[in-house]
Amino acid sequence: MSRVHDALRRAGQTPEEPSKRRPSTPLAAEAFPAETSAPSAVEDPPDRDTTPEAPGKSEMDEILARAADYPYTPMPDALMVSSNKPREGPGEEFRTLRTRLNHLQTLQPLHTLVVTSASPAEGKSFTATNLALTQAQLTGKRVMLADFDFRRPAIDKAFQLSPSPGITDYLRGEASLSQVIRRIPAANLHIMTCGESVPNPLELLNLNQCRQLLASLREYFDWVILDSPPLLFAADANLLATMCDSTILVVRIGSTTYDAVTRALQSLCENNVLGIVVNAARRGELYSKYSYYHDYYDAAASEERKLAEEKAEVEA
């Protein structure tokens, strides 16, 4: 992890020179099941006059008050971190990543974050989801998780939500923003699912309303975390990166090639790239340090409980 901290520290020390940042490797974990992606057919974008204008900051409170509440029912095999199991290794890794990002946020204006990968099945949705959950665990944090992968969405499946109404419905003027935003009180999290499948995802992202939407969310939420398509399979993530403050690239050990990482970073021109999340490390390598640390304190806690029980028996 020392290389992680060194890389992110360098990024935090030079916020005025994003082009000089170098990617870091702050995370290792397991990914969602394999993804596939294919370019969609391009058609004419919807009539721009029918798409709504994004609200100003003063209107967002009223919009969120009308947003519907949903239970927190994650998919059993979604591998989400849990606040009820704070000592699990993956949770610690995501909290470490959260801490570094929040530190960088104190040095430069970072509120919108694109999470992407070079190729499918590298864990970008897994990373975006768990980073949003760990950020939302902090008291007072307002966090939005938005599924901008219009080609192969995953956020709705992870939380077992209906994909529509979602972002594509809003951009096409078929749903209001209050209908699109889902509030999950149990996780202190707001979610925007993808919406109905569209044949022209890149054209929707090019609409001015998309920029306005991201700008409005940025003004209201502490973190807006975007799941996006892989860089080498679609231009969507490249476009989203130009609209957002920062980007994280997810790579998978044993799957992502050096050439793929190089081409992905070149496609981003390294603009606003905060680092690289390394996914799917071997469990033994990741958890050995946690088991050593927590086993010590678990043993101490067990001894304290035993002494307390013996004392209670004597008093009885």
C-alpha positions, 0 to 999 in steps of 0.5 A, a space after each residue: 500500500 506504500 506505493 498507493 499512498 505515494 502515488 496519491 500523495 503526489 497527485 494531491 500535492 500538485 492539483 494545478 498540474 493534472 496532466 503530470 499525475 501518475 496512476 496509483 494502485 490503491 485497491 485489491 478486491 473481487 469483481 462482479 461477474 463477467 461483463 460484455 459490451 458491444 457498440 450500439 447503433 447510432 441514431 439521431 438524438 432526441 429533440 433537444 427542445 423536449 429535454 428538461 433543464 437541470 435544476 439549480 442548487 436551490 431547487 434540489 432540496 425540493 426535488 429530493 424531498 419528492 424522491 421515493 425511498 427504497 429498501 436496501 436489498 443488495 443482490 446476495 452475490 454483489 460483494 458489497 461492503 457492509 457497515 455491520 462487518 467493518 473488519 473485513 479486508 475489502 471494507 478496509 481497502 475501500 475505506 483507505 481509498 475513501 480516506 485518500 480521496 477525501 484528503 485530495 478533496 481538501 486540496 482541490 475541488 473534487 466532487 464528480 468521479 468517473 470510475 471506468 476500466 480499459 475492458 469489460 469484466 475488470 470490476 468498475 461497477 463493483 468499485 463504484 458501488 462500494 466506494 459510494 457505500 463507504 463514502 455514504 457511511 460517513 455522517 453528513 456526507 451526501 453521496 450520489 451513485 449514478 449509472 452512466 453505463 448505458 450499454 451494459 448497466 449494473 447498478 440496478 441489478 446490484 441493488 435489485 432496483 428497476 432500471 427505469 425510470 433512469 438517466 436516459 429517461 430523464 435526458 429524453 424528457 420522459 421522466 422528471 428528476 425526482 422520479 429518476 433519483 432513488 433514495 435508500 435511507 438504510 445506506 444513506 445513499 442516493 442512486 440514479 439507475 441507467 433507465 431504458 435502453 437506448 440506441 444512441 448512448 453517446 449522443 445522449 451524453 453529448 446533450 447539453 442537458 447531460 452537462 447541466 445535470 452533472 453540474 447540478 449534482 456536483 453543486 449539491 452532493 459531496 460526491 457524485 460517483 459515475 459508473 461508465 463503460 470501458 474505455 477501449 470499447 466505447 467513447 462514453 467514458 472519455 466524454 464523461 471524463 471531460 465533464 467531471 473533476 476526476 477519473 479512476 481506472 480499474 484494472 484486474 490482476 491476471 486479466 488487464 494487459 499492460 498495453 490495455 492500461 497504456 492505451 486507456 490512459 492515452 485515451 484519457 490523456 491522463 487528464 484528471 486521472 487520480 490513480 488506478 484501482 487494482 482488483 482481484 488480488 489473491 485473498 491471502 495477500 490481501 487479508 494476511 495483514 488484517 487477520 494478524 491485526 484483528 486477531 490480536 484485538 479479537 483475542 483481547 476482547 474475548 478475554 475481557 468478556 470471559 473475565 466479565 462473565 466470571 465476575 458476574 457469576 461471583 457476584 450472583 
